[in-house]
Amino acid sequence: MSTRVTGTAFITGSGSGIGQKTASTLAQNGISNLALLDINTVRLESTRNVLTARFPNVGVEILTADVRDEASVEAAVQKIVARFGGIEIAVHSAGISGKTPDSDENSLANWQKVIDTNQTGVWLCQRAVVRQMQKQEDRGGRLGRGAIVNLSSMFGISVPPPEMGLFPYTSAKHAVEAITKYAAKAHAAEGIRINAMCPNVVDTPMTHNAIKDGLFDKTLDQTPMGRCGTLEEIADSILYLVSPMSSYVTGASLVADGGRTA
């Protein structure tokens, strides 16, 4: 058994960062089609151009949509199915950091923005993909109907120091853990696997300035490996979760944090 993957992969937040790198990693490992969703059209187009040049045999569909909007998510899934026939893999990585003051100083508007994107957005995408996978033929064996990965965080299973100002973010990521585990139990018998990916700080366009400004210095000081994770390391971990290599893994939280929460 290998980490080779087949079929169509639906990846949110794929205009940059973890989502973008995951798309490339899946293309390297056998995926036939990529459906890339992001709110930023320019970044999506750039990602598509890079992927089609590097992997000319992989079909690429880009979808500009807001994961917070139910109609947008449903329309995106319908468009993917119309072009590619189904969805075998989904990676829900769209998210924002939403740095704020401590919980009692946080505004309702900021709270709602982060929760709508990082929590409700994941659930809306998961729900739409599960409904589609339920319609698909069970491929049996170690393939089933499909595999889903929701991007959580090491702060989805732990709590950062309050001075980091990640209260809404951490709250949403804890919810992603529950969303993942609840659905994994509900749909395991249908041949649908659902897992969460929990990375440490990764140098992405969303986190780069904060890393540079020292926001995560304390966290990295408490990380035995003493460094951020790389995009390649997280994408490879996601590849494992969506490949037949992890066919008996569902409802799990794969922690890739350099030992920070050990």
C-alpha positions, 0 to 999 in steps of 0.5 A: 500500500502506498500514498498514491491517491486517485479521483477528484480532490476538493481543497478550500483555502487553496489560493495560498499556504497549506491548501495550495501546497496540499494541491501540489502534493496530491497532484504529485501523488496521483490525483486526477482532478483538483477543485480549488476554492478560495475567496481570492480569485487572483491567488486561485488563478496563480495557483492554477497556472502553476499547477497546470504547467507542472502537472498538465495531465491533472484537471484543475477547476478553480472556484471563487467562493466564500466558505461562510456562505451556504449557497456558495459552498453548495454551488461549488460542490455542484459545479465540481460534480458536474465537471468531474463526476464526484469528490473522493478527497476533500481538504478544508483548509480555509481560515483566518487568524483573527488576532484579538485582545483577550476574551472579555475585550473581544468584539462580537463582530470579530468573534463572528468573523472568525467563527463564521470562517474557521468553524461554520465554514468547515462545517458547511464544506464538510456537510456538502461533501459528505452529502455528495460522497453518500451518493457515490459508489463505495469503492470497497476495501481501503478506498470507501466513498471518500476521505475528508480532512478538516484543518484544525490546529495544535490550539484545537487540542490545547490553549495558547497563552492569552497574550497571543490574542487567539481566543476566537481562533482557538475556540473555532479550532476546538469546535473543528475537533468536535465537528470532525469527531462527531461526523467521523462516527456518524459516517464511518459505516458509509465508507467516509473517513473524516480526520483533523490535521493539527499543525504547530505554527507554519510559515504561511502568508497568513502567519508570516508577519506574526512570526517575523514580529515575534508573536510565536517566539514563546510557542517555538521556545516551547517546541522541542524541535525549536522551529515552525513546521513547513508547508511540505511537512503539513501537506505530506501529513494530509496526504497520509490522512487522505490516502489508503495508508490511513484506511483504518483511521477516522475521527483522529487528530493528527498532531504535527507540532514538533513535540509542542503538545507532547 
